[in-house]
Amino acid sequence: MSAGGPDLFVICKSCGSEVSPYITECPYCGNRLRKRAPKLDREGRVAEKRRRLRATRLPRLRAGEIPGVRPEVRPYGTLALVTAGIVGALIWRTTLVVKLNLIVIGKPTGHWWKVVTAAFTYDNAGVAFAVLGTVALYGWLLERRHGLLPVLALFAIGAVGGVAATAVAYQFPIVLAGNGGALALLSAWAVGQLLELRETGEVDADLIGTAVIAAVVALMPLVDTNVSWLAGGVGVLTGATLGLPLAVLRP
């Protein structure tokens, strides 16, 4: 046979004769060589049909199956925070409720719940996209490692606490949006990565991209004057403070 070309002949196992590889029966003894004539490829070689191996799917990781590895969970807390923010942004553009009842205008004396609703209300689509995108990304990363409760706690202290701090600090504040919560989640995640970088000298995460996102969210008050600088600062402080014990006690 020629190298790289089709087989010139095959040997009949019954009579030992050299016969063509393209026939199904030996012309000398009638022995059955194959069930059907072989298929040829473009170069004239016999193209044997190959079985396709089925892709195996691994089952979901269960709790305690591998020590030190968390089971696969859905980021329900992060989804809830992002969904609440989207609902707040949509409600602001409707007449379903009085808009002034959603945000903090002046001292919220007797209307403490406005501190909570203001953290999920957005009057600017660009601000909503930047803040909720940050919450979705870094909330998901934190929830994968630490679970639901730390994510909710970080956002609550950063966002709601940031709105409350603004209401207390200014004489007649007008404040909304959850930029403090987004920066709290981002900062807490970044603290863990920086500690890992210090310990091992390398990290797989994109810290430069994180710095860019942090700058964008922190500068949102330039886009919307109702977004508080102080709330953003509270978020960064919250993330740096709570992110350290989370990183040290990480599973």
N, C-alpha and C positions, 0 to 999 in steps of 0.2 A: 504494500500500500504506500501511497505518496504522503509525505509529511504535510499535514494540514488539509489534505484533500479527502475525497470519499474513499471508502474501503473498496478495493478491486474485487475481492471475493471473500466468501466465508467458507468454512469447512463443515460439511454435512457430518453430524455426529453418528449417523447410521452407517454410511458407506465410505466416508472419508474423502469424498470428491470435493473439488473446488467448484463452488457455484456462485452465481451472482447474488449480491446482498439485497437485491430488489425483488426477489421472488419469494413466494410463501411455501413452495414445495420443491424438494430436490428432484430434478428431471431424470436422475439415474435410478433412484430407488423409491421415489414417491414419499420419502419421509417429510413430515410436516416441520418446516423450519420456524415459522412464526404464525400467529393467528391471522394477521393482516399485513398487507404491504406497508413498509415503513414510510413515514413522511420525510420529505427532503427539505433542507433549509435553502437559503438563497445560493449557497456555495456548493450545493449538490451533496452535502453530507447528510447522513441519517440523523434526523432530529427526533430523539426519543422523548416521549412525554414524561415530564417530571411531576411528581406529586407536590402540591403546595402544602407547606407546613402551616398548620393553623396557629395563629398567634395566641399564645397562652396569656390569660388575664389573671393577675394575682388578686386574691381576695383583699378586702379592706383590712387595714391594720387594726387589731383589737387592742383594748386597754391592757397593758401589762404583757403583751406578746413579746416585745423587745424591750429590755430594760433601758431606761434613759431616753426612749423615743415616744413622743406623745402619739396617741391614736389619731387617725384622720378625722377631723371634725369640720363642719361647715362654719364659716364666720358669721354666725347669726347676730352677734352683737354689732359688728361692723355694718352688716346689711341693714339692721334696724336704724342705726345712726344716719346712714346715707339716705335711707327711705324717708325718715322724718325730715331731713333737710330738703329733699325734693318736694315733699308735701308742703312744707312751709313756704318754699319758693313759689309753688303753684297757687297756694291760697292767697299769697300777697297780690297776685294778679287777677283775683276774682273779687266778687262782692259778697262772698259767703259770710264773712265776718268783718267787723270793723277793724281796719288795719291798725289803728292806734292801740287796740287791745292786744296786739301781738308783740309790740316792741316796747322798750323802755324809753319813756319821754319824761324827763325830770326824775324826781325821787319816787320810786315805786311804792310809796307808803300805802299799805292796805291792799296792794296789788302785787304781792311777792311773786305770783306765778308768771308775771311778765318777764322776770329774770330767766325763766326756763324757756318760754316760748320765743323770746328774742334770740336765743342761741340757735334756734332752728329756722329763723326767718331770714330771707334774702330778698333785697329789693334790686339787686344787680345780678344779671345772669353770669357775667364774667367772674364775679366774686364767688357765686355759688359753685361754678365749675371748678375753680381753683381750690376752694376750701373742701368741697365734698370729694373731689378727686384725691386730695391729700389724705382725707379721713379714710377713704376706701383703700388706698394703697398701704398706708402705715398701720391702720387699724387691723387689716388682714394679716400683715406680717407679725404684729404683736400677738394677735389672737391665736395664730398658729403655734406660737411658742409658749405663751402664758395663759391662754384661755380667755373666756368672755369677761369676767369680772374686772380684771385690770384695765381692759380697753374701755369699759363703761365708766370706771372710776376716773381714769385719766381725762376722758372727754368731759365728764361732768365737772370736774374741778377746773379744768382749763377753760372750757366754754362758758358754763354757767357761772363759775367763780370769776371769770374775767369780766363778764357782763355786770355782775354784782359789784366788783371792785370799781368799775367805771362809774356805776350809778352812785357809789359812795364818794368817790374822789372828786367828781365834778359838780358844779353848782346846778346846772340844768342840762344833763346829758341826753343825747339821743343816740341809742346804741342798739345794734342788732348783729346777726351773723355769728357763726361758730368758729371764727379764726383762731381763738384761743384753744379750742379743743383740738383742732387740726395740728397746731404747733406743739401741743402737749404730746400727742401721739408720735409725731415725727421726732421730737427731741428725745423721748423715752427710747425709741428704737435706735436713734443715733448714739445714745450713751452706751448701749450694749455693743454696738459695732466698734466704737472707739476703744472700749475696754478689751475687746477681742484683738483689735489691732495692736494694742499695747502689749498684750500677753504673747501673741504669736508672731507679730511682725507683719502679718498679712491678713487681708479680709476679702471675702468674695463680693461684698456689697459695693454699690456705686455711691461712694460718699460725696463725690463732686456733684452728681445729679441731685442728691439729697440736699446739698447746700443751695443749689439753684432753686429747688422747690421751696425750701424754707425762706429764701429771700423773696420769692414771688408772693407767698402767703403773708409774710411779715409786712410787705409794702402795699397790701390791699387797701389800707386807709387812704392812700393817695388816689385810688380809683373811686372809692366810695367814702365820703366823710362820715357816714354813719357807722363805719367799722372802726373799732377802737384800737388805738395803739397800745393802751394799757392792757386790754384783754389779750393781745398778742404776747405781751411781756409776761403776763400771768401764765399763759400757756407754756412758754419756753421754760419758765421757772418750775412749773409743775412737772413737765417732762423730765427735766434734768434732775429734780429732787427724787421723784418716784422711779425714774428709769434706772437709777443706780442700784437700789436694792433688788429690783426686778432682774437686772443683769447679773448681779452676784448670786442670787438665789434661783437662777434659771434652771429648768429641769435638764 
